[in-house]
Amino acid sequence: MSQGLLPYTVEGVDHADTVTGRAGLPLVLETMRALGLEQVIREQVKVRERQSGYSEVEKVEALVLLLAGGGDCLDDIAVLQADGGLGRLLDRKLPAADTLRHFLYAFHDDQLIRQAQARRPAGQAAYIPAVTAALQGLGRVNTALVHRVAAQGQGRKATLDHDATLQESHKREALPHYQGGRGYQPAAIYWGEQDLVVADEYRDGNVGAGMENLPLIQRGFASLPATVTEYAFRADSACYDERVLKWLADPARPGGPRGSIGFTVSADLTEPLHAVCAAVPEPAWALFEERPDETVHCTEVEFAPGDWPKTAWPLRYPALRIRKKQGQLFAIRAETKYLAVVSNRWDVPALALIRWHWAKAGTIELVHDVTKNELGAAVPPCGRFGANAAWYRLSLLTYNVLSALKSLALPASLSAARPKRLRFAVFTLAGRLVSRAGRLLLRVSAAAERLAGLIAARVRLALLAQALPAG
């Protein structure tokens, strides 16, 4: 009698290392090796108390494989372990979930949490703890990846996009966030031209998105390779902070690149700025766009934030006026809403500048969507802050590894593929493993291989590895 509705029978075997359902997943590891990350991890990530057992390299690589393969919790590593053929292709046995869990624990330091709590001003609940040495090392691994990927195209322009995102969590240690739930609110900085995350900062849920963003922005620019000569920056109103604006506008800024950084930042619509926008005469408003239920006009207003120095580079404030049609009201119970952007760029008209600002708004938000929904970032693994910070940084590292795989090795048809599509088209190829004359052969469907470009990708990555500078 058949087991099911279709005419086949399922039979378990004890030795399943002659087949794999993930013939393309080793490309992830080959991408890391082609970029020389093995040596960087060995030098920068040191958490083992004894030299026996799995190395830091093997654990980091296993976690990236887990996230790239679709796992969103540590116990999912058992699925990859059960694929005996995958283990043969990787030439290793993957660490167990408990091994990886204790590896992440090593990124946490209670003392740093206590020190941050002691430093916060009286009456302030939120704080941002210092980063452990191990987590700093993991950040340097990502920076090495960024430099080596950018070197392939000699990227000279960098538009950095800053944004924070919410991670919901019901763990006891998670703190309340502004939407009413509990969780964490990490921030990241994304290099648009290269599709790479260059810096991140893990934060508790009660840390406001506008709190102390300048150090992260400085780290983002410091992470760029020396080949970059043209800089731009975009952010929402979380970065509408006088210290941030002054730093961005200063050509001799401390702790950053010299020269101009063309920036746009969404402005907080304070009462003074709202009053300036509302006082603009009707003829000064130009039509921006017509929407089904709204009409949007644009103008430029004169405004200066706080005690903006008279000797500083002047800022411009393009503003939008959005009016509801047919008597509809916004949530603020008004027919008219104003928005504004602050910028130091005078090279384009206000209309074009706002469109550029809005166009960039869809970049890092997509990174958050991908990492949270497809690369495990939405599921903090435990209640230890440092371990969760490492998991988040590994998710971003995985995003960058997959971006590098697409730009450096895979066919052009997959250049915009999200991880979900990469798994369907490349990573989950079925393959049979055969040993012949001491060599391991992987046999896959010719038609499937042509779609995935598996052979060509491996050749490109091997050539890239050969071109890496020694040491």
Sine and cosine of phi, psi and omega as CSV:
sin_phi,cos_phi,sin_psi,cos_psi,sin_omega,cos_omega
0.00,0.00,0.71,-0.70,0.00,-1.00
-0.91,0.40,0.55,-0.84,0.03,-1.00
-0.94,0.34,-0.52,0.85,-0.09,-1.00
-0.62,-0.78,-0.36,-0.93,-0.08,-1.00
-0.99,0.12,-0.41,0.91,0.02,-1.00
-0.99,-0.11,0.43,-0.90,-0.17,-0.99
-0.99,0.14,0.89,0.45,0.13,-0.99
-0.51,-0.86,0.26,-0.97,-0.02,-1.00
-0.82,-0.57,0.70,-0.72,0.04,-1.00
-1.00,0.01,0.73,-0.68,0.01,-1.00
-0.69,-0.72,0.84,-0.55,0.04,-1.00
-0.98,0.18,0.60,-0.80,0.03,-1.00
-0.82,-0.57,0.47,-0.88,-0.03,-1.00
-0.97,0.26,-0.58,0.82,-0.03,-1.00
-0.92,-0.38,0.98,-0.21,-0.09,-1.00
-0.93,-0.35,0.43,0.90,-0.05,-1.00
-1.00,-0.02,0.22,0.97,0.07,-1.00
-0.99,-0.15,-0.08,1.00,0.05,-1.00
-0.69,-0.72,0.37,-0.93,0.09,-1.00
-0.56,-0.83,0.54,-0.84,0.11,-0.99
-0.98,-0.18,0.15,0.99,-0.05,-1.00
-0.69,-0.72,0.80,0.60,-0.08,-1.00
-0.91,0.41,-0.37,0.93,-0.02,-1.00
-1.00,-0.09,-0.22,0.98,-0.07,-1.00
-0.89,0.45,-0.55,0.84,0.04,-1.00
-0.85,0.52,-0.28,0.96,0.09,-1.00
-0.85,0.53,-0.52,0.85,0.02,-1.00
-0.89,0.46,-0.72,0.69,0.02,-1.00
-0.92,0.38,-0.62,0.78,0.01,-1.00
-0.91,0.41,-0.54,0.84,0.07,-1.00
-0.90,0.43,-0.69,0.72,0.04,-1.00
-0.88,0.47,-0.66,0.75,0.00,-1.00
-0.93,0.36,-0.64,0.77,-0.01,-1.00
-0.89,0.46,-0.49,0.87,0.02,-1.00
-1.00,-0.01,0.06,1.00,0.05,-1.00
0.95,0.31,0.41,0.91,-0.06,-1.00
-0.96,0.29,-0.38,0.93,0.02,-1.00
-0.84,0.55,-0.73,0.68,-0.01,-1.00
-0.93,0.37,-0.62,0.79,-0.01,-1.00
-0.91,0.41,-0.70,0.72,0.04,-1.00
-0.87,0.49,-0.69,0.72,-0.02,-1.00
-0.86,0.50,-0.60,0.80,-0.05,-1.00
-0.99,0.13,-0.54,0.84,-0.20,-0.98
-0.97,-0.24,-0.43,0.90,-0.07,-1.00
-0.93,-0.37,0.97,-0.24,-0.07,-1.00
-0.76,-0.65,0.97,-0.23,-0.03,-1.00
-0.78,-0.63,-0.20,0.98,-0.07,-1.00
-0.93,0.36,0.67,-0.74,0.07,-1.00
-1.00,0.07,-0.38,0.92,0.07,-1.00
-0.66,-0.75,0.35,-0.94,-0.14,-0.99
-1.00,0.07,-0.08,1.00,0.03,-1.00
-0.99,0.13,0.25,-0.97,0.02,-1.00
0.99,0.10,-0.22,-0.97,-0.04,-1.00
-0.94,0.34,0.61,-0.79,0.03,-1.00
-0.99,0.15,0.23,-0.97,0.08,-1.00
-0.87,0.49,-0.59,0.81,0.03,-1.00
-0.87,0.50,-0.74,0.67,-0.04,-1.00
-0.90,0.43,-0.57,0.82,-0.01,-1.00
-0.96,0.28,-0.70,0.72,0.04,-1.00
-0.88,0.47,-0.71,0.71,0.00,-1.00
-0.89,0.46,-0.64,0.77,0.01,-1.00
-0.90,0.44,-0.65,0.76,0.00,-1.00
-0.93,0.38,-0.63,0.78,0.06,-1.00
-0.91,0.41,-0.67,0.74,0.06,-1.00
-0.88,0.48,-0.66,0.75,0.01,-1.00
-0.87,0.49,-0.75,0.67,-0.03,-1.00
-0.93,0.36,-0.67,0.74,0.03,-1.00
-0.90,0.43,-0.56,0.83,-0.03,-1.00
-0.98,0.19,-0.10,1.00,0.06,-1.00
0.94,-0.34,-0.01,1.00,0.04,-1.00
-0.95,0.31,0.62,-0.79,0.07,-1.00
-0.81,-0.58,0.20,0.98,0.16,-0.99
-0.50,-0.87,0.33,-0.94,-0.09,-1.00
-0.89,0.45,-0.56,0.83,-0.02,-1.00
-0.91,0.43,-0.30,0.95,0.03,-1.00
-0.93,0.37,-0.21,0.98,0.04,-1.00
-0.88,0.48,-0.40,0.91,0.02,-1.00
-0.88,0.47,-0.51,0.86,0.02,-1.00
-0.91,0.41,-0.67,0.74,0.04,-1.00
-0.94,0.33,-0.59,0.80,0.03,-1.00
-0.89,0.46,-0.55,0.83,-0.04,-1.00
-0.96,0.29,-0.25,0.97,0.04,-1.00
-1.00,0.05,1.00,0.02,-0.07,-1.00
-0.87,0.49,-0.59,0.81,0.02,-1.00
-0.90,0.44,-0.62,0.78,0.05,-1.00
-0.88,0.48,-0.67,0.74,0.03,-1.00
-0.86,0.51,-0.62,0.79,0.03,-1.00
-0.92,0.38,-0.63,0.77,0.02,-1.00
-0.91,0.41,-0.62,0.78,0.02,-1.00
-0.98,0.22,-0.26,0.97,-0.03,-1.00
0.88,0.48,0.65,0.76,0.01,-1.00
-0.23,-0.97,0.30,-0.95,0.17,-0.98
-0.99,-0.17,0.76,-0.64,-0.06,-1.00
-0.96,0.28,0.54,-0.84,0.02,-1.00
-0.89,0.45,0.43,-0.90,0.05,-1.00
-0.98,0.22,0.26,-0.97,-0.02,-1.00
-0.85,0.53,-0.67,0.74,-0.01,-1.00
-0.90,0.44,-0.60,0.80,0.05,-1.00
-0.89,0.46,-0.70,0.71,0.01,-1.00
-0.93,0.37,-0.57,0.82,0.01,-1.00
-0.90,0.44,-0.72,0.70,0.01,-1.00
-0.94,0.35,-0.47,0.88,0.12,-0.99
-0.89,0.46,-0.72,0.70,0.03,-1.00
-0.91,0.41,-0.59,0.81,0.04,-1.00
-0.84,0.55,-0.53,0.85,-0.06,-1.00
-0.93,0.38,-0.21,0.98,0.03,-1.00
-1.00,0.06,-0.06,1.00,-0.05,-1.00
-0.98,-0.20,0.59,-0.81,0.05,-1.00
-0.61,-0.79,0.95,-0.33,0.01,-1.00
-0.86,0.51,-0.53,0.85,-0.04,-1.00
-0.89,0.45,-0.62,0.78,0.03,-1.00
-0.91,0.41,-0.56,0.83,0.06,-1.00
-0.91,0.42,-0.73,0.69,-0.01,-1.00
-0.90,0.45,-0.63,0.77,0.02,-1.00
-0.90,0.43,-0.65,0.76,0.02,-1.00
-0.91,0.41,-0.63,0.77,0.05,-1.00
-0.89,0.45,-0.61,0.79,-0.02,-1.00
-0.95,0.31,-0.48,0.88,-0.04,-1.00
-0.99,0.16,-0.34,0.94,-0.11,-0.99
-0.92,0.40,0.55,-0.83,0.01,-1.00
-0.89,0.46,0.43,-0.90,0.02,-1.00
-0.86,0.51,0.72,-0.69,0.01,-1.00
1.00,0.07,-0.08,1.00,0.01,-1.00
-0.99,-0.17,0.79,-0.62,-0.03,-1.00
-1.00,0.03,-0.55,0.83,-0.13,-0.99
-0.99,0.12,0.51,-0.86,0.07,-1.00
-0.41,-0.91,0.37,-0.93,0.04,-1.00
-0.85,-0.53,0.95,-0.31,-0.05,-1.00
-0.94,0.33,0.40,-0.92,0.10,-1.00
-0.91,0.41,0.34,-0.94,-0.06,-1.00
-1.00,-0.05,0.70,-0.72,0.03,-1.00
-0.91,0.41,0.35,-0.94,0.02,-1.00
-0.87,0.49,-0.61,0.79,0.00,-1.00
-0.91,0.42,-0.64,0.77,0.00,-1.00
-0.94,0.34,-0.58,0.81,0.10,-0.99
-0.88,0.48,-0.66,0.75,0.02,-1.00
-0.88,0.47,-0.65,0.76,0.04,-1.00
-0.90,0.43,-0.57,0.82,0.09,-1.00
-0.90,0.43,-0.61,0.79,0.02,-1.00
-0.93,0.36,-0.49,0.87,0.12,-0.99
-0.88,0.47,-0.70,0.71,0.01,-1.00
-0.90,0.43,-0.64,0.76,0.02,-1.00
-0.88,0.47,-0.65,0.76,0.05,-1.00
-0.87,0.49,-0.66,0.75,0.05,-1.00
-0.87,0.49,-0.73,0.69,-0.01,-1.00
-0.85,0.53,-0.74,0.68,-0.03,-1.00
-0.89,0.46,-0.66,0.75,-0.10,-1.00
-0.97,0.25,-0.55,0.84,0.09,-1.00
-0.94,0.34,-0.71,0.70,-0.02,-1.00
-0.89,0.46,-0.52,0.86,-0.02,-1.00
-0.90,0.43,-0.43,0.90,-0.01,-1.00
-0.93,0.37,-0.52,0.86,0.02,-1.00
-0.94,-0.34,0.05,1.00,-0.04,-1.00
0.76,0.65,0.79,0.62,-0.02,-1.00
-0.88,0.48,0.82,-0.58,-0.06,-1.00
-0.94,-0.35,-0.22,0.98,0.01,-1.00
-0.88,-0.47,0.68,-0.73,0.01,-1.00
-0.72,-0.69,0.91,-0.42,0.16,-0.99
-0.98,-0.22,0.92,-0.39,-0.03,-1.00
-0.99,-0.14,0.70,-0.71,-0.05,-1.00
-0.86,-0.51,0.83,-0.56,-0.05,-1.00
-0.96,-0.29,0.64,-0.77,0.07,-1.00
-0.23,-0.97,0.47,-0.88,0.10,-1.00
-0.94,-0.33,0.35,-0.94,0.01,-1.00
-0.62,-0.79,0.35,-0.94,0.01,-1.00
-0.99,-0.15,0.69,-0.72,0.19,-0.98
-0.92,-0.39,0.93,-0.37,0.07,-1.00
-0.94,0.33,0.66,-0.75,0.05,-1.00
-0.45,-0.89,0.67,-0.74,0.03,-1.00
-0.97,-0.24,0.26,0.97,0.04,-1.00
-0.93,0.36,0.49,-0.87,-0.09,-1.00
-0.85,0.53,-0.56,0.83,-0.08,-1.00
-0.99,0.17,-0.26,0.97,-0.03,-1.00
-0.92,0.39,0.62,-0.79,-0.07,-1.00
-0.96,-0.28,0.39,-0.92,-0.03,-1.00
-0.89,0.45,0.59,-0.81,0.07,-1.00
-0.89,-0.46,0.07,-1.00,-0.18,-0.98
-0.93,0.37,-0.30,0.95,0.01,-1.00
-1.00,0.02,0.02,1.00,0.09,-1.00
0.98,-0.21,-0.22,0.98,0.02,-1.00
-1.00,-0.08,-0.38,-0.92,0.01,-1.00
-0.75,-0.66,0.49,-0.87,0.03,-1.00
0.36,-0.93,-0.58,-0.81,-0.05,-1.00
-0.74,-0.67,0.33,-0.94,-0.05,-1.00
-0.67,-0.74,0.94,0.34,-0.01,-1.00
-0.95,0.33,0.41,-0.91,0.06,-1.00
-0.85,-0.53,0.45,-0.89,-0.02,-1.00
-0.59,-0.81,0.33,-0.94,0.07,-1.00
-0.81,-0.59,0.75,-0.66,-0.18,-0.98
-0.86,-0.51,0.71,-0.70,0.06,-1.00
-1.00,-0.06,0.96,-0.26,-0.15,-0.99
-0.89,0.45,-0.71,0.70,-0.08,-1.00
-0.90,0.43,-0.48,0.88,-0.05,-1.00
-0.97,-0.23,-0.10,0.99,-0.07,-1.00
0.82,0.57,0.78,0.63,-0.03,-1.00
-0.69,-0.72,0.64,-0.76,0.14,-0.99
-1.00,0.08,0.80,-0.60,-0.10,-1.00
-0.97,-0.24,-0.34,0.94,-0.01,-1.00
-0.33,-0.94,0.39,-0.92,0.04,-1.00
-0.45,-0.89,0.29,-0.96,0.08,-1.00
-0.57,-0.82,0.83,-0.56,0.00,-1.00
-1.00,0.08,0.67,-0.74,-0.09,-1.00
-0.63,-0.78,0.49,-0.87,0.12,-0.99
-0.93,0.37,0.33,-0.94,-0.05,-1.00
-0.90,0.45,-0.45,0.89,-0.04,-1.00
-1.00,0.05,0.04,1.00,0.05,-1.00
-0.99,0.11,0.89,-0.46,-0.02,-1.00
-0.89,0.46,0.52,-0.86,-0.04,-1.00
-0.89,0.45,-0.38,0.93,-0.02,-1.00
-1.00,-0.06,0.11,0.99,-0.10,-1.00
-1.00,0.09,0.87,-0.50,0.17,-0.99
0.75,0.66,0.85,0.52,-0.02,-1.00
-1.00,0.06,-0.33,0.94,-0.09,-1.00
-0.86,0.51,-0.70,0.71,0.01,-1.00
-0.85,0.53,-0.63,0.78,0.02,-1.00
-0.92,0.39,-0.66,0.75,0.03,-1.00
-0.88,0.48,-0.68,0.74,0.03,-1.00
-0.89,0.46,-0.65,0.76,0.04,-1.00
-0.91,0.42,-0.59,0.81,0.03,-1.00
-0.88,0.48,-0.73,0.68,0.02,-1.00
-0.93,0.36,-0.57,0.82,0.02,-1.00
-0.92,0.39,-0.37,0.93,-0.02,-1.00
-0.99,0.16,-0.13,0.99,-0.03,-1.00
-0.98,0.21,0.53,-0.85,0.03,-1.00
-0.95,0.30,0.30,-0.95,-0.04,-1.00
-0.92,0.38,-0.27,0.96,0.00,-1.00
-0.93,0.36,-0.33,0.95,-0.03,-1.00
-0.97,0.26,0.79,-0.62,0.01,-1.00
-0.82,-0.57,-0.18,0.98,-0.01,-1.00
-0.81,-0.58,0.80,-0.59,-0.13,-0.99
-0.85,-0.53,0.59,-0.81,0.12,-0.99
-0.57,-0.82,0.34,-0.94,-0.07,-1.00
-0.54,-0.84,0.66,-0.76,0.06,-1.00
-0.70,-0.72,0.63,-0.78,0.03,-1.00
-0.37,-0.93,0.32,-0.95,0.09,-1.00
-1.00,0.07,-0.20,-0.98,-0.16,-0.99
-0.93,0.36,-0.15,0.99,0.09,-1.00
-0.87,0.49,-0.44,0.90,0.01,-1.00
-0.99,-0.15,0.15,0.99,0.06,-1.00
-0.98,0.18,0.98,0.22,-0.09,-1.00
-0.71,-0.70,0.70,-0.72,-0.09,-1.00
-0.85,0.53,-0.63,0.78,0.01,-1.00
-0.91,0.42,-0.65,0.76,0.02,-1.00
-0.91,0.42,-0.73,0.68,-0.04,-1.00
-0.90,0.44,-0.67,0.74,0.01,-1.00
-0.90,0.44,-0.65,0.76,0.01,-1.00
-0.91,0.42,-0.71,0.70,-0.01,-1.00
-0.89,0.45,-0.61,0.79,-0.10,-1.00
-0.99,0.15,-0.22,0.98,-0.09,-1.00
-1.00,0.03,0.92,-0.38,0.01,-1.00
-0.88,0.47,-0.39,0.92,0.02,-1.00
-0.96,-0.26,0.52,0.86,-0.10,-1.00
-0.80,0.60,0.68,-0.74,0.07,-1.00
-0.96,0.27,0.61,-0.79,0.06,-1.00
0.93,0.38,0.51,0.86,-0.01,-1.00
-0.36,-0.93,0.05,-1.00,-0.02,-1.00
-0.93,0.35,0.55,-0.84,0.07,-1.00
-0.98,0.19,0.49,-0.87,0.03,-1.00
0.98,-0.20,-0.20,-0.98,-0.11,-0.99
-0.99,0.17,0.67,-0.75,0.25,-0.97
-0.87,-0.49,0.96,-0.28,0.02,-1.00
-0.96,0.27,0.87,-0.49,-0.11,-0.99
-0.77,-0.63,0.42,-0.91,0.22,-0.98
-0.71,-0.70,0.71,-0.70,0.00,-1.00
-0.70,-0.72,0.75,-0.66,0.08,-1.00
-0.89,0.46,0.76,-0.65,-0.07,-1.00
-1.00,-0.01,0.60,-0.80,0.20,-0.98
-0.93,0.38,0.76,-0.65,-0.01,-1.00
-1.00,0.08,0.98,0.22,0.05,-1.00
-0.93,0.37,0.23,-0.97,0.01,-1.00
-0.84,0.54,-0.71,0.71,0.03,-1.00
-0.88,0.48,-0.67,0.74,0.00,-1.00
-0.93,0.37,-0.63,0.78,0.05,-1.00
-0.87,0.49,-0.67,0.74,0.00,-1.00
-0.90,0.43,-0.63,0.77,0.03,-1.00
-0.89,0.45,-0.69,0.72,0.00,-1.00
-0.90,0.43,-0.68,0.73,-0.04,-1.00
-0.92,0.39,-0.40,0.92,-0.04,-1.00
-1.00,0.06,-0.07,1.00,0.00,-1.00
-0.92,0.38,0.80,-0.60,0.00,-1.00
-0.92,0.40,0.46,-0.89,-0.08,-1.00
-0.81,0.58,-0.68,0.73,-0.03,-1.00
-0.89,0.46,-0.32,0.95,-0.04,-1.00
-0.99,0.16,-0.21,0.98,0.00,-1.00
-1.00,0.05,0.79,-0.61,0.05,-1.00
-0.96,-0.28,0.60,-0.80,-0.02,-1.00
-0.90,0.43,0.80,-0.61,0.03,-1.00
-0.99,-0.12,-0.80,0.60,0.08,-1.00
-0.23,-0.97,0.44,-0.90,0.10,-0.99
-0.98,-0.20,0.75,-0.66,0.06,-1.00
-0.89,-0.45,0.27,-0.96,-0.04,-1.00
-0.81,0.59,-0.64,0.77,-0.05,-1.00
-0.84,-0.54,0.15,0.99,-0.03,-1.00
-0.60,-0.80,0.44,-0.90,0.15,-0.99
-0.86,-0.51,0.77,-0.64,-0.08,-1.00
-0.90,-0.44,0.81,-0.59,0.07,-1.00
-0.89,-0.46,0.35,-0.94,-0.04,-1.00
-0.76,-0.65,0.53,-0.85,0.12,-0.99
-0.44,-0.90,-0.11,-0.99,0.07,-1.00
-0.75,-0.66,0.74,-0.67,-0.05,-1.00
-0.89,-0.45,0.40,-0.91,0.06,-1.00
-1.00,-0.08,0.85,-0.53,-0.05,-1.00
-0.35,-0.93,0.49,-0.87,0.07,-1.00
-0.70,-0.72,0.77,-0.63,-0.02,-1.00
-0.98,0.22,0.72,-0.70,0.13,-0.99
0.80,0.60,-0.74,-0.68,0.00,-1.00
-0.98,-0.21,0.79,0.61,-0.03,-1.00
-0.85,0.53,0.84,-0.54,-0.08,-1.00
-0.88,0.47,0.64,-0.77,0.01,-1.00
-0.92,0.40,-0.42,0.91,-0.01,-1.00
-1.00,0.06,-0.11,0.99,-0.04,-1.00
-0.98,0.22,0.29,-0.96,0.06,-1.00
-0.85,0.52,0.78,-0.62,-0.06,-1.00
-0.92,0.40,0.56,-0.83,0.04,-1.00
-0.98,-0.21,0.46,-0.89,0.09,-1.00
-0.88,-0.47,0.50,-0.87,-0.05,-1.00
-0.81,-0.59,0.99,0.12,0.21,-0.98
-0.90,0.43,0.69,-0.73,-0.06,-1.00
-0.78,-0.63,0.49,-0.87,0.06,-1.00
-0.90,-0.44,0.60,-0.80,0.14,-0.99
-0.88,-0.47,0.88,-0.47,-0.04,-1.00
-0.93,-0.37,0.85,-0.52,-0.03,-1.00
-0.88,-0.47,0.73,-0.68,0.08,-1.00
-0.96,0.28,0.54,-0.84,0.04,-1.00
-1.00,-0.05,0.48,-0.88,0.15,-0.99
0.83,0.55,0.67,0.74,0.16,-0.99
0.96,0.28,0.20,0.98,0.04,-1.00
-0.95,0.31,0.38,-0.93,-0.03,-1.00
-0.84,-0.55,0.51,-0.86,0.16,-0.99
-0.97,0.24,0.09,-1.00,0.04,-1.00
-0.89,0.46,-0.38,0.93,0.03,-1.00
-0.99,0.13,0.15,0.99,0.05,-1.00
0.89,0.45,0.62,0.79,0.03,-1.00
-0.71,-0.70,0.43,-0.90,0.02,-1.00
-0.98,0.17,-0.39,0.92,-0.10,-0.99
-0.85,-0.53,0.68,-0.74,0.07,-1.00
-0.78,-0.62,0.62,-0.78,0.02,-1.00
-0.91,-0.41,0.60,-0.80,0.12,-0.99
-0.75,-0.66,0.47,-0.88,0.01,-1.00
-0.58,-0.82,0.42,-0.91,0.05,-1.00
-0.80,-0.60,0.67,-0.75,0.10,-1.00
-0.96,-0.28,0.65,-0.76,-0.08,-1.00
-0.45,-0.89,0.38,-0.92,0.16,-0.99
-0.96,-0.29,0.16,0.99,-0.03,-1.00
-1.00,-0.01,0.81,-0.58,0.02,-1.00
-0.88,-0.48,0.18,0.98,-0.11,-0.99
-1.00,0.05,-0.15,0.99,-0.02,-1.00
-0.72,-0.70,0.42,-0.91,0.06,-1.00
-0.89,0.45,0.34,-0.94,-0.05,-1.00
-0.85,0.53,-0.66,0.75,-0.01,-1.00
-0.86,0.51,-0.72,0.69,-0.02,-1.00
-0.92,0.39,-0.59,0.81,-0.01,-1.00
-0.91,0.42,-0.67,0.74,0.02,-1.00
-0.91,0.41,-0.66,0.75,0.02,-1.00
-0.89,0.45,-0.63,0.78,0.05,-1.00
-0.89,0.46,-0.70,0.72,0.00,-1.00
-0.87,0.49,-0.70,0.72,0.00,-1.00
-0.94,0.34,-0.57,0.82,0.01,-1.00
-0.91,0.43,-0.62,0.78,0.02,-1.00
-0.93,0.36,-0.34,0.94,-0.06,-1.00
-0.91,0.42,-0.26,0.97,-0.02,-1.00
-1.00,-0.09,0.23,0.97,-0.08,-1.00
-1.00,-0.09,-0.93,0.37,-0.06,-1.00
-0.93,0.37,-0.44,0.90,0.10,-1.00
-0.88,0.48,-0.57,0.82,0.07,-1.00
-0.92,0.38,-0.61,0.79,0.05,-1.00
-0.87,0.49,-0.72,0.70,0.05,-1.00
-0.86,0.51,-0.68,0.74,-0.01,-1.00
-0.88,0.47,-0.72,0.70,-0.04,-1.00
-0.92,0.40,-0.75,0.67,-0.08,-1.00
-0.92,0.38,-0.59,0.81,-0.03,-1.00
-0.98,0.21,-0.61,0.79,-0.10,-0.99
-0.99,-0.13,-0.28,0.96,-0.07,-1.00
-0.76,-0.65,-0.17,0.99,-0.04,-1.00
-0.76,-0.64,0.46,0.89,0.21,-0.98
0.97,0.24,0.00,1.00,-0.10,-1.00
-0.93,0.36,-0.36,0.93,-0.06,-1.00
-0.98,0.22,-0.10,1.00,-0.11,-0.99
-0.85,-0.53,0.99,0.11,0.06,-1.00
-0.83,0.56,0.72,-0.69,-0.18,-0.98
-0.97,0.24,-0.32,0.95,-0.08,-1.00
-0.34,-0.94,-0.19,-0.98,0.01,-1.00
-0.99,-0.10,0.00,1.00,-0.03,-1.00
-1.00,0.04,0.86,-0.52,-0.12,-0.99
-0.83,0.56,-0.75,0.66,-0.05,-1.00
-0.90,0.43,-0.59,0.81,0.04,-1.00
-0.91,0.41,-0.65,0.76,0.03,-1.00
-0.92,0.39,-0.60,0.80,0.05,-1.00
-0.89,0.45,-0.64,0.77,0.03,-1.00
-0.92,0.40,-0.67,0.74,0.04,-1.00
-0.86,0.50,-0.69,0.72,0.02,-1.00
-0.90,0.44,-0.70,0.72,-0.01,-1.00
-0.91,0.41,-0.57,0.82,0.07,-1.00
-0.92,0.39,-0.57,0.82,0.07,-1.00
-0.89,0.45,-0.68,0.74,0.03,-1.00
-0.93,0.38,-0.62,0.79,0.07,-1.00
-0.88,0.48,-0.66,0.75,0.04,-1.00
-0.88,0.47,-0.67,0.74,0.06,-1.00
-0.83,0.56,-0.71,0.70,-0.03,-1.00
-0.93,0.37,-0.61,0.79,0.04,-1.00
-0.89,0.47,-0.69,0.73,0.01,-1.00
-0.93,0.37,-0.59,0.81,0.08,-1.00
-0.89,0.46,-0.67,0.74,0.04,-1.00
-0.90,0.43,-0.67,0.75,0.03,-1.00
-0.85,0.52,-0.68,0.73,-0.01,-1.00
-0.92,0.38,-0.70,0.71,-0.10,-1.00
-0.98,0.21,-0.45,0.89,-0.12,-0.99
-0.97,-0.25,-0.33,0.94,-0.17,-0.99
-0.68,-0.73,-0.65,0.76,-0.13,-0.99
-0.98,0.21,0.33,-0.94,0.02,-1.00
-0.90,0.45,0.40,-0.92,-0.05,-1.00
-0.86,0.51,-0.46,0.89,-0.01,-1.00
-0.90,0.43,-0.29,0.96,0.00,-1.00
-0.94,-0.33,0.22,0.98,-0.10,-0.99
-0.91,0.42,-0.47,0.89,0.00,-1.00
-0.95,-0.32,0.23,0.97,-0.09,-1.00
-0.93,0.36,0.70,-0.71,0.13,-0.99
-0.98,0.18,0.25,-0.97,0.00,-1.00
-0.81,0.59,-0.61,0.79,0.00,-1.00
-0.85,0.52,-0.67,0.74,0.00,-1.00
-0.96,0.29,-0.60,0.80,0.04,-1.00
-0.87,0.49,-0.63,0.78,0.04,-1.00
-0.90,0.44,-0.68,0.73,-0.06,-1.00
-0.94,0.35,-0.65,0.76,-0.13,-0.99
-1.00,-0.04,-0.45,0.89,-0.15,-0.99
-0.82,-0.57,-0.83,0.55,-0.20,-0.98
-0.92,0.38,-0.54,0.84,-0.10,-1.00
-0.99,-0.16,0.52,0.86,0.14,-0.99
-0.89,0.45,0.68,-0.74,0.10,-1.00
-0.99,0.13,0.68,-0.73,-0.01,-1.00
-0.58,-0.82,0.45,-0.89,0.08,-1.00
-0.92,-0.39,0.72,-0.70,-0.02,-1.00
-0.98,-0.18,0.74,-0.67,-0.03,-1.00
-0.73,-0.68,0.71,-0.70,0.09,-1.00
-0.99,-0.12,0.77,-0.64,0.00,-1.00
-0.59,-0.81,0.87,-0.50,0.03,-1.00
0.80,0.61,0.67,0.74,0.04,-1.00
0.98,0.19,0.06,1.00,0.00,-1.00
-0.93,-0.36,0.58,-0.82,0.05,-1.00
-1.00,-0.09,0.85,-0.52,0.02,-1.00
-0.95,-0.30,0.65,-0.76,0.09,-1.00
-0.92,-0.39,0.89,-0.45,-0.01,-1.00
-0.97,-0.24,0.83,-0.56,0.03,-1.00
-0.76,-0.65,0.26,-0.97,0.05,-1.00
-0.87,0.50,0.75,-0.66,-0.01,-1.00
-0.87,0.49,-0.64,0.77,-0.01,-1.00
-0.91,0.41,-0.68,0.73,0.01,-1.00
-0.92,0.39,-0.61,0.79,0.01,-1.00
-0.91,0.42,-0.63,0.78,0.02,-1.00
-0.89,0.45,-0.64,0.77,0.01,-1.00
-0.92,0.39,-0.64,0.77,-0.06,-1.00
-0.99,0.11,-0.40,0.92,-0.06,-1.00
0.91,0.42,0.59,0.81,-0.13,-0.99
-0.89,0.46,-0.74,0.67,-0.06,-1.00
-0.90,0.43,-0.74,0.67,-0.01,-1.00
-0.88,0.47,-0.62,0.79,0.00,-1.00
-0.90,0.44,-0.67,0.74,0.00,-1.00
-0.91,0.41,-0.61,0.79,0.02,-1.00
-0.91,0.42,-0.70,0.71,0.00,-1.00
-0.88,0.47,-0.68,0.74,-0.01,-1.00
-0.92,0.40,-0.60,0.80,0.04,-1.00
-0.90,0.43,-0.64,0.76,0.04,-1.00
-0.92,0.40,-0.61,0.79,0.04,-1.00
-0.89,0.46,-0.68,0.74,0.01,-1.00
-0.89,0.46,-0.62,0.78,0.01,-1.00
-0.91,0.42,-0.49,0.87,-0.04,-1.00
-1.00,0.09,-0.13,0.99,0.00,-1.00
-0.90,0.44,0.66,-0.75,0.07,-1.00
-0.88,0.48,0.59,-0.81,0.01,-1.00
-0.89,0.45,0.66,-0.75,0.03,-1.00
0.98,0.18,0.00,0.00,0.00,0.00
